[in-house]
Amino acid sequence: MTATRVLVLNSGSSSVKYQLLDMRDSSRLALGLVERIGEETSRLKHTPLVGNGGENGGGNGGESRERTGPIADHEAALKAVAEELAKDGLGLDSPELAAIGHRVVHGGRHFTEPTIIDERVLAEIERLIPVAPLHNPANLTGIRTAQALRPDLPQVAVFDTAFHTTMPESAARYAIDVTTADEHRIRRYGFHGTSHAYVSRATARLLGRDPSEVNVIVLHLGNGASASAVRAGRCVDTSMGLTPLEGLVMGTRSGDLDPAVIFHLARVGGMSMDEIDTLLNKKSGLIGLCGDNDMREIRRRVEEGDERARLAFDIYIHRLRKYIGAYYAVLGRVDAVAFTAGVGENAAPVREAAVADLEGLGLAVDAERNSVRSDEPRLVSPEGARVAVAVVPTDEELEIATQTYALVGTGNGSAQAHA
């Protein structure tokens, strides 16, 4: 029996998101979320999907199951996930399971593609914890737990940073002392790479062209937000930097900031480094500007005449337009601007405002097309527009599964790490 299934795991500090896919047709067999791990109120929500092909007949018609109660740690969480999958004939002991693909946020400069996980790879992910303290430890925990459950199975790391390793040094380097930067690994790494990779290729398909022929500005707009400039399928610039704090205005993160603000808050405001870190990562962005980080609520308030919400929206759009213009200049020729993620896919007013009065750059949206809600990739620009404006739902889990299966399905079992 040929193994064609891939389990995708995204392990957070107190959560595990998962999907099981069959790579024969990229169909989803099951998905779910374990949250509040380590608390008395832990919760697992599991959804077997229709037509999953499980040995016992394919689940229960897509109806979700929930269990609540204490789940002590990630090991207990994955065991609970395995139990739920087994109920649908999709257990982790199935010979049809080819690999487990793990989202790893930070891969530094070394990991440029999906990588079979061994002790050397684990050590490098651990070494990068200082530049990804919120994410890499949780990713490591998920990997080690999965290895303990299925030590015989290939485990593959797919790195958020990998897609951005094609940036030229002129884009990746900060203008600080080179020796200091190299010693402390300070450079622009970028994040949301699996999303940017998936969306840039899907945009090319939407245009009926090969990715190698297309230049795309990808706008991943969720609670975390980032932009990328993709030339012929390769990232040449991106807005997030050493950490996910740089760049666009986000739900709770400030994005671009004069570094001297930090010195000022420490020297004049008497704030500690930890307090400043919390301010910029958790109490800034939209929530810092108006008290809300949900774009739907912000738009509701704007329509009711709320001035704080209006200012927050205007600042958000102003930063977004600056990046569109900057990446237009970086690319020289732009074939499409693609909006994705929660805000990008669902907030028509954001798309409209982002390209308003940019007809001189070939950018515009058609009001009727832009108002349509759909889960399918679509164009929202006017017919015959010089630059396509697209809405492309992202699918990071499918991207991770595709990259994982491409590695293990070809029989290439060596770790792929490149300096």
N, C-alpha and C positions, 0 to 999 in steps of 0.2 A: 504493500500500500504506500503510495506516495504521500508524504506529509506536505500539506498545503496551507495549514492554519498558522496564524501568527497572533500571539497575545501581546497587546500593546499596554504597557504600564507607565503611568505618569505619577510618580510618588512625590507628594508634598510632605511638609513637616508633620501634618496631622491628617493627611488624606491620601487616598489612592484612587485615581481614575483608571478605568480599564476598558478595553474593547477587544473582542475576539473576532478576527476576520478570516475569511477563506480567500486566499489569493488567486484561486482559479478564476474568480470573477470579481474580486475585491468586495465581496458582500460581507455585511456585518452579521455575525451569528449571535452576539450578545454584547451588552455594554453595561456599565454600572459605575457606582461611586461609593467609596467608603469614606466617611468624614467623621471628624471629632475623635480620631484615634487617640487612645489614652484617657478618655473621659468616660464618665458613667453614662453619658447620653450619646454614645457612638451610634452611628446609623449606617446601614448598608442598603442601597437601592440597586436592585439588579433587574435588568430587562432582557429576557430572551426574545429574539426577533423572529418574525414569521419567515418560514422557509429556511431555517438555519441548518438543516441537513444533519442534525444531531442523530446519534445512533438510536435514540429512543423516540424518534419521530418529530423532533424539531420544536421542543418547547411548548408553551401554552398560549399560542396566539398573540405573543407580544405583550402580554399583561405583566406589569412590573410587580416584583415582590420586594418587600422591605422587612428588615429586621433591625431592632433597636436594642440597646443595652451595651454594657461595657465591652470594648474591644481593646485589649491592653496595649498592643504594639503592632508594628507592621507585619510581623510574622503571623500573629493572630488574624490580622486583616486579610492577608493573602490566603490563609487557610480557609477563611470564611468565603472568600471569592471562589476558591476551588470547589467548595461544597455546593455553592449555588450553581456553578457551571456544570457540576456533575449531575445535578438534578435534571438538567436538560440534555444529558448525554454528551456533554462537551467538556468532560473533565480534563484536568491538566495531565493525567496519565494516558491520554489518548495518543495512539501512534500517529494520528493525523496532525499533531502539533509539531510544527517544524522549528519554531524558535520563539523566544520572548524578546520583544523589542522595547527598550527603555528610553524614555526621554531624559536626556541629561542636559542641563541648562548651559554649563560652561565647559568647553573643551579646549580653551586657550588656542594657541597657534598650532599645536601639534596634530590635533584631530580634524582632518579635513573631509572625512567621509564616514559612513557607518562603520563600526568597529566591533569585531568579536571581542568580548570582554574576557580578559585574563588578569592575573595579579598585577602585571605591569600597568595595565590600563586602569585598574582600580586605584593603584598608587598615584597615577597622574591626576585622576579626577579628585582624589583627596588632596593632592598638592595644590589644587586650584581653589580650595575652599576659601582662602582669604579674599579672593576676588568674586566669590559667589557664596557668601556665608548663609544666605537664606535658602538656597536651592540645592547646591551640590551635596551637602550632608544628607538631605532627604532622598535625593536620587541614589546615593550610595546605599542607604538603608534598604531601599526597594530592590536594588540589584542583589545585594547579599542575601536578602530574604528569599528572592526568587531562585537564586542559586542553590540555597539549602533545600528548597522544595523539589527542584528538578536539576540536580548537579550534572546529569547526562545531557542536558539540552543546551544548544547554543544560545547564549545571551548576547544581545547586540545593543550597543549604545549608539543612539542617534542624537547628535549634539545640536543645540539651538544655534551655536556659534559657527557651525561648519560652513554653512552657505556663504557666510561673509568673509571666509578666509581668502577669497579671490580678490579682495580689495587691494588696490595698489598701495604702496607705502605712503604715497602722498595723501591718501585718504585715511589710512589706519593710524599714522603717527600723530601724536600730539606735539606741539612746538615747545617741548621742554627739554632739558639736558638729556642727551641720548643715553649717556652712561647710567644716569639715575632711572630713566624710563626702562631700560633693559634689565637693570638689576631687580626692579620691582614689578616687571611684566606689565608696565603701564602703556596701553595702546587702546584703540577702538576695536572691540571684538564684535559688537552687535548681537542682537538676540531675535527671537521669533523667526529664526532661520528656516525651520521646517515650513512655516506658514508662507514666508516670502518665496521659498523655492516652489511650493505647490501652486501658489496663486500666479506667479509669473509664468509658469508653464501652462496653467489652465487658461490664462488670458491669451496666450499665443494660440492655443487651440480654438478659443472663441473667435479669434480673428481669422481662423483657417490658415495659420502660418506656422512654420517651425520656430521654436524658441530661439534658435540661432540667428533668426532674421529680425527679431523684434526687440525694441527697447521699451522697457516698462518702468513706470514709477508705481511701486506698490505701497499702499497706505493701510497698514494693519491697525485698525482703530478699535480697541476694546478698553477695558479698564487700564491695562497697559497698552501703550501705543508706540508704533515705530514706523518709519518710512525707509524705503530702500530704492536705490537706482540700479536697475538691472539692464545691462547691455549684453545682448545676444546670449541670454541665459545665465550670465555670470554677474554676481553682485560687484558693483564698483564703488558703492558708498552706502552708508546706512546711518540712521540717526542716533541709535543707542550706542554707548561707548564702552568704557571699561566695565561699567555696570548698566543695568536697565534704567538708571535714573536720568541719563542724558536724553535730549531730543525734544519730542513733542510734549505738549501739555497732556497730562494723563489724569486718570481718576483721582489718585491721591499723590502722584509724584509731580515735582515741579517741572521736570524737563530742563532745558537749557537755563543756565544761571551764571552770572558773574561769580567766579570762584571767590572773589573778595567778600561776597556776602557771608561766607562761612567764617572768615576771619573776623568780620564785623560782629557777627552774632556771638562769637566766642569772647572777643575782647571787650566789646561794648555791652552786649546783651548778657554776658556772664553765663552763656549756655555751654554745657559740656558737649563733647563730640557725639556722644550717644543721643543727647537731646536734639542736636542739629540733624543727625541721621534720621531720627524719628520724624522730625518736622518735615524734612524734604521728601521722604519716602512715603509717609503715611498721613500727613496732615496738610499737604500742599495740593497742587493741581486744582482740579475742579472743586474738590471738597474744601480745600483751603480758601478758594475764592468765593464760594457761595453756599457751602454747607451741604451740597449734594454732589455725588459722583455718578449718578444715573442720568444719562443724557435725556431720557424720556421725561423725567421729572424736571430737569432744567428747562427743556423746551416748553413744558406746561407752564412753568413759572414765567418764562419769557413772554408767552402769549397772554399772560395775565398782567403784564406790565412790571414785573419784578426787575428792578434795576441791577441788583447784584447778580442775578442769574443772567441778565443780558450782557453784563460786563464779562462774566466768566465765559459765556459762549463766544463773545467777540475775541477775547484773548486766545481761546482755543483755536478759532478759525484763523486768526492772524498768524499764529505759529505754523499752522498747517499750510497756509498759502506760501509762507516763506520757504518751507521745505520743498513744496512743489516747484517753485521758481528756481531754487538752488539746484535741484536735481535735474530740472530741464536744462540748466546751463552745463551741468556735469555731463549729461548724456549727449547734448548737442542736437540730437533728433529724438523725439518721443513719439512712439506709436500708440501708446495707451497709458492711461492712469487708472489703476485698479483699486477699488475700495473693498476692504474685507474686514472680518471679525465683527463683534456685536454691534458697535456703532456704525462702522463702515457699511455693513450689510443692511442695516435696518433704519438708519436715521437719514431719510431723504433730505431734510433741511441742512444737514452737515455737508452732504455732497453738493447740494445747490450752492451753498455759501462758499465752499472751498474753491469753486471754479468761476464764481460770479465775476463778470467783467474781464475774463481772461480770454475772450474771443480772439484777441490778437495773437495768442499762443496756440490757437486752434482748439481751445477747451470750452465746452459748454455742455449743459444737460438739457434734455427735452423734458419739460415739466410732466407730461403725461407718462412717459417711460420711467422717469425718476420716481414717480409716486407708486409704481407697481411693487407689491411685495411678492417675493418668490424665493424659493430655495435653490433655484437654478442660476448658473452664470448667465449674465445678460448685459446688453449694452444699454446705457441710459443717455448716451449722446445723440444728437440729431442725426438723421440719415445723411450720410456723405460727409460727416465731420472729419476734419483733417487729423485730429487726434481722438481716438476712441476713449470714452469714459465708461468703465465697466464696473459692475458689481459682481464679485466672484467669491461665493462662500468658501471659506478656508476649510481644510480637512487635514489637520495636523496628524491625527491618528492614522489616516490612510497613508499619508506621506511616510510616517515612521514604519508602518507595516510594509509598504512598498520597498523602502530602502533596506529593511531587515531581510525581507524575502529575496531581494535581488542578491544579497550577500550570501546567505546560507543556501538558497535554492540553486546557485551555480556551483556549489561544492567548494567555494572559496572559503576555507576555514581559518585563514591566517588573519591576525589582527592587522587592521589597516590604519597605521599611524604615520603621519608624515610631518617632518619638521618644516 
